[in-house]
Amino acid sequence: MTHHAHLEETARALVAPGKGILAADESSGTIKKRFDSINLESTESNRRAYRDMLFTAPGLGEHISGVILYDETIRQGLPDGTPFTKVLEQTGMIPGIKVDTGAKPLAGFEGEQITEGLDGLRERLAEYAQLGARFTKWRAVINIGPGSSEASPSDRIPSQFCIDANAHALARYAGLSQDAGLVPIVEPEVMMDGDHSIDRCFDVSVRTLRSLFDQLYEHRVVLEGALLKTNMVLPGKDAQDQAGPEEIARQTIRCFRNTVPAAVPGIVFLSGGQDDIPATDHLNEMNKRGPHPWELSFSYGRALQAPALKAWKGEPANVEAAQQALAHRARCNGAARFGKYSSDMETAAA
Ligand code: 13P
């Protein structure tokens, strides 16, 4: 099989019908925040036990196609020494790895961020491939600052410079990842923080994706062997006017139709602070409106893990309940891939 055919096959498997991705690639800082919420100390052994609970949940592979790991996690495994990458492969899930080293302040652009991690990336990718990773992820952060429209003075956030700098880094990363035989998941996240309208999020998301696909083209990235992970088009968390699922689905699909080439096999959503049930509901609403030129799937972190984390609380006795909570969210999101989710699924399982 050619290099490109191999990438395309993996990309398609990650967005197979009825399945989506579990993002479990929290950095040390982020997992500490999650553990703080259950009053659990973030030690290497607690982090291992938590990921062990998630990855060995019975039946998880039915609705989870792949799992994104963090540098520490890809080197960990079961107490008997079996690496997590093996555990995942054995249950039909593809191991992946977050390869950026985080979003840092963008010099000269107060309130904006640039994602780092390109230096030495070729060598790190080779090591991750050796450890069993078959795909990778890089996240860029695009903030929306105060202001009411995009047709506004040049000091508004996000600046075009920030959007373009992040798009350039995403494309550099994607090219290196494909060179290493690993499917890149390019993730620009337009943040929900703020009181902006859904229209403003639409405009910023369009600008972000236009710049990204320009750069992917310039960098000769093979779109058939890549996936897009991004935000839904939503009003800011603190906006007065919140939007219903129909409006969110309509604006999100319109945004993608204007910016994402049909050559891309799939678009997977991040949850970005949406609660678990709305995140499922929104995905469902979008798939009800299909077929679309791309698979519309999920790559949720919090929206898949939150109920499991709460049930687990770091206690071995709670592992089974926590695994059931995770499997339940995976099943609901699996149904949302076909537009077949309904709130009955929540009550039936409770
Ligand atoms: P959330 O779904 O919690 O936003 O996490 C997904 C992710 O991988 C962000 O990079």
Residues whose N, C-alpha, C, O or C-beta is under 5 A from the ligand:
A	BS01	13P	A23 R139 L270 S271 G272 G273 S299 Y300 G301 R302 A303
